[in-house]
Amino acid sequence: MRSGQIHSQAHQLVAAGQTAQLVAETLEISRSSLYYRRQPRSSRADRRHDQRIVEVCGDKPAFGYRRVQWWLKDVGGLRVNRKRVLRVMRERGLLLRSRRFRVTRRKDWSTVEASHPNLVWQSDMTKLWAGPTVGWAYLVSVLDCCTREIVGWDLSLRCRSQDALTALNQAVLQVLSFDPRGKGLTLTLTTDNGTQFTSTRYLETLRRLGITHRRTAYNHPEGNGRIERFHRSLKEEEVWLHEYQSLTEARDSIARWIHQYNHQRPHQALNYRTPVAARQAFHQPQPLTKTEALCV
């Protein structure tokens, strides 16, 4: 008979009225083991901030535990261990399900060489539901591949070349505000082969601005992957959570979200900095190295 079975039988005999000393001597076990009672395991974890973690997950349902931890620290001023956030979200069923793709992708499809801002942009168009009285609306966005910042966008009821040019002009004017010279823009704009981006008017505007136009291959969305990923985040975190009733309401709500995206939303690729903070880091003067200081 196993030790566990012997002790189980001993406890039954004691519960039936037999003395612990007699049972222990008969079964040849330690009498002290008959007095042992297993205590419930208590957790020493700090549970004070669990409710706040759940509230952030409710406000930002598309955030993973890393972004939730960043949001608590930089926006809420609350320092919480990342493992604590992960445990709470796992216990409450708030973790996001990872998407598993079964297709094979080449590693160089989404490779973008952007060492500084205003070097490589990506632009694309997507449609979203703007309400029963409006129907579908079309959003054109322009993204800086270095800082992940949305430098221009436009929401309209038609997907025309003019709408794509409106977003592009907004982006160019934002660049000119940082570069008063405004000439010799050495940047590349990547788009797909949509009619809006291949029209004569659009290509002529790019030529006059000195912007190099790069088109992705057909049936190749990975070539424009960063702006595609932005549109997915926009729909998951903003569009699919609201029911717009008019184009004005949709435009105002999306404008607020894009402002939060640029100024408050962290990116893992940017070392959990916001796009605006990443851009500002390039405009700040860098400290001199020891060799440069000696040469001065």
C-alpha positions in Angstrom: 0.0 0.0 0.0 1.3 3.5 -0.9 2.1 6.1 1.7 -0.7 8.3 0.5 -3.2 5.6 0.8 -1.9 4.7 4.3 -2.3 8.3 5.5 -5.7 8.5 3.9 -6.9 5.4 5.8 -5.3 6.7 9.0 -7.3 10.0 8.7 -10.5 8.1 8.2 -9.8 6.0 11.4 -9.1 9.1 13.4 -12.3 10.8 12.0 -14.2 7.6 13.1 -13.1 8.1 16.7 -9.9 6.2 17.1 -7.0 7.9 18.9 -4.2 9.2 16.9 -1.6 7.4 19.0 -3.2 4.0 18.5 -3.7 4.5 14.7 -0.1 5.8 14.3 1.4 2.8 16.2 -0.8 0.3 14.3 0.0 1.6 10.9 3.6 2.5 11.8 3.5 6.1 10.7 4.4 9.3 12.4 1.7 10.6 14.7 2.5 14.2 13.8 1.4 13.6 10.2 -2.1 12.9 11.5 -2.3 16.5 12.8 -1.1 18.2 9.6 -3.7 20.2 7.7 -2.9 21.7 4.3 -3.2 25.4 4.3 -4.5 27.2 1.2 -1.7 28.8 -0.8 -1.9 32.6 -0.5 -0.6 34.9 -3.2 1.9 37.6 -2.3 1.3 39.5 -5.5 0.3 43.1 -5.4 -3.4 43.3 -6.5 -4.0 47.0 -5.9 -3.7 47.9 -9.6 -5.7 45.0 -11.1 -8.8 47.0 -11.7 -6.8 49.8 -13.4 -5.3 47.3 -15.7 -8.8 46.0 -16.6 -10.0 49.5 -17.2 -7.2 50.3 -19.6 -8.0 47.0 -21.5 -11.6 48.2 -21.8 -10.5 51.6 -23.2 -7.9 50.0 -25.5 -9.2 46.6 -26.5 -6.7 46.2 -29.3 -3.7 46.8 -27.0 -1.5 43.8 -26.0 0.0 43.6 -22.5 3.2 45.4 -23.5 1.3 48.5 -24.7 -1.0 48.3 -21.7 2.0 48.4 -19.4 3.4 51.4 -21.4 0.1 53.2 -21.2 -0.1 52.8 -17.5 3.4 54.2 -17.0 3.5 57.0 -19.5 -0.1 58.2 -19.6 -1.5 57.1 -16.3 1.7 57.7 -14.3 1.5 54.2 -12.7 4.5 51.9 -12.7 3.3 48.3 -13.0 5.5 45.3 -13.7 4.9 43.9 -17.2 4.5 40.4 -15.8 1.8 41.6 -13.5 -0.1 43.1 -16.5 0.3 39.8 -18.4 -0.9 37.7 -15.5 -4.0 39.9 -14.9 -4.9 40.0 -18.6 -4.5 36.2 -18.8 -6.7 35.6 -15.7 -9.4 37.9 -17.0 -9.3 36.5 -20.6 -8.1 39.9 -22.0 -5.1 38.7 -24.0 -5.3 39.1 -27.8 -5.4 36.1 -30.0 -2.3 36.0 -32.2 -3.0 35.8 -35.9 -1.4 32.8 -37.6 -0.7 33.0 -41.3 -0.2 29.8 -43.2 1.3 31.4 -46.3 5.0 31.8 -47.0 6.4 35.3 -47.3 9.8 36.4 -48.5 11.7 38.3 -45.9 12.6 41.2 -48.2 9.0 41.9 -49.2 8.4 44.4 -46.3 12.0 45.6 -45.9 12.1 49.4 -45.9 15.4 51.3 -45.6 14.5 54.6 -43.9 17.3 55.9 -41.8 15.7 59.3 -41.1 12.3 61.0 -41.5 11.0 62.2 -44.8 13.1 59.6 -46.7 10.5 57.0 -47.5 6.7 57.4 -47.3 3.9 55.0 -48.0 0.4 55.8 -49.1 -2.7 53.8 -49.5 -6.5 54.0 -49.6 -9.1 52.0 -47.6 -12.8 52.2 -47.3 -14.9 52.3 -44.1 -18.6 52.5 -43.2 -19.6 56.1 -42.4 -23.2 55.5 -41.5 -26.5 54.4 -43.1 -27.2 57.8 -44.6 -23.7 58.1 -46.0 -22.6 54.6 -46.9 -18.9 53.9 -47.7 -16.3 56.5 -47.3 -12.7 56.3 -48.5 -9.6 57.2 -46.4 -6.3 58.0 -48.0 -3.3 58.1 -45.6 0.4 58.9 -45.9 2.8 57.4 -43.5 6.5 58.1 -42.8 8.2 54.7 -42.7 11.0 55.9 -40.3 8.8 57.3 -37.5 5.5 55.5 -38.3 3.9 59.0 -38.2 0.8 59.8 -40.3 1.8 63.0 -42.0 -1.3 63.4 -44.2 -4.7 61.9 -44.6 -8.1 62.7 -46.2 -11.6 61.1 -45.8 -14.1 61.6 -48.6 -17.1 60.0 -50.2 -15.2 59.2 -53.5 -12.0 57.5 -54.2 -10.6 60.0 -56.7 -7.1 61.2 -57.6 -8.0 64.6 -56.0 -8.6 62.9 -52.7 -5.2 61.2 -52.9 -3.6 64.5 -53.8 -5.3 66.2 -50.8 -3.6 63.8 -48.4 -0.3 64.1 -50.2 -0.4 68.0 -50.2 -1.1 67.9 -46.5 1.9 65.7 -45.9 4.2 67.9 -48.0 3.0 71.1 -46.2 3.8 69.4 -42.9 7.3 68.6 -44.2 7.8 72.2 -45.4 7.0 73.4 -41.9 10.2 71.7 -40.7 12.2 72.6 -43.8 11.7 76.2 -44.7 13.7 75.8 -47.9 11.1 73.4 -49.3 13.1 72.4 -52.2 14.9 69.2 -53.2 12.7 66.8 -51.3 14.7 63.6 -51.6 12.0 61.2 -50.6 10.4 58.1 -52.1 6.6 57.5 -52.1 5.4 53.9 -52.3 1.9 53.2 -53.4 0.1 50.3 -55.0 -1.2 50.4 -58.6 -4.6 51.9 -57.9 -6.0 54.3 -60.5 -5.8 57.2 -58.0 -2.0 56.8 -57.6 -1.3 56.1 -61.3 -3.3 58.9 -62.8 -1.6 61.5 -65.0 -2.5 64.3 -62.5 -1.0 62.4 -59.5 2.2 61.5 -61.3 2.7 65.0 -62.6 2.3 66.4 -59.1 4.9 64.0 -57.8 7.3 65.0 -60.6 6.9 68.7 -59.8 7.6 68.1 -56.2 10.7 66.0 -57.0 9.3 62.9 -55.2 10.3 59.5 -56.5 7.3 57.3 -57.1 7.7 53.5 -56.3 4.9 51.1 -57.1 4.5 47.7 -55.5 4.1 44.6 -57.5 0.6 43.3 -58.4 -1.1 41.2 -55.8 1.7 42.1 -53.4 0.3 44.0 -50.3 3.5 43.3 -48.3 5.4 45.8 -50.4 3.2 48.5 -48.8 3.0 46.7 -45.4 3.5 49.6 -43.0 0.5 51.7 -44.2 -1.5 48.5 -44.5 -0.7 47.7 -40.9 -1.8 51.2 -39.9 -5.2 50.8 -41.6 -5.7 47.6 -39.7 -4.9 49.3 -36.4 -7.3 52.1 -37.3 -10.1 49.7 -38.0 -9.5 47.5 -34.9 -9.1 50.4 -32.4 -11.4 53.0 -33.8 -13.7 52.3 -36.8 -15.0 48.9 -35.7 -15.7 50.2 -32.2 -18.0 53.0 -33.3 -21.1 53.4 -35.4 -20.8 56.7 -37.3 -23.9 58.5 -38.3 -22.5 61.0 -40.7 -19.3 61.8 -42.6 -18.5 64.7 -40.3 -18.8 62.5 -37.2 -16.5 59.9 -38.9 -14.0 62.6 -39.9 -13.9 64.1 -36.4 -13.6 60.8 -34.6 -10.8 59.5 -36.9 -9.0 62.8 -36.6 -8.9 62.4 -32.8 -7.7 58.8 -33.1 -4.9 59.8 -35.5 -3.8 62.5 -33.2 -3.6 60.0 -30.4 -1.8 57.6 -32.7 0.9 60.2 -33.5 1.2 61.6 -30.0 0.2 58.8 -27.5 0.4 55.4 -29.1 3.7 53.5 -28.6 5.4 51.4 -31.2 7.5 48.4 -30.4 9.7 49.1 -33.5 10.4 52.6 -32.1 11.5 51.2 -28.7 8.0 52.0 -27.4 8.1 55.7 -28.3 5.4 57.6 -30.1 5.8 58.6 -33.7 6.1 62.3 -32.7 8.7 61.5 -30.0 10.7 59.5 -32.6 10.6 62.4 -35.1 11.6 64.9 -32.4 14.6 62.7 -31.5 16.0 63.3 -35.0 15.7 67.1 -34.8 17.4 67.3 -31.4 21.1 68.1 -31.5 23.2 65.1 -30.7 26.0 65.4 -28.1 29.6 65.5 -29.4 31.7 62.4 -29.2 35.1 62.6 -27.5 36.9 62.8 -30.8 34.7 65.6 -32.1 35.1 67.5 -28.8 38.9 67.4 -29.1 38.7 68.7 -32.6 36.6 71.7 -31.6 
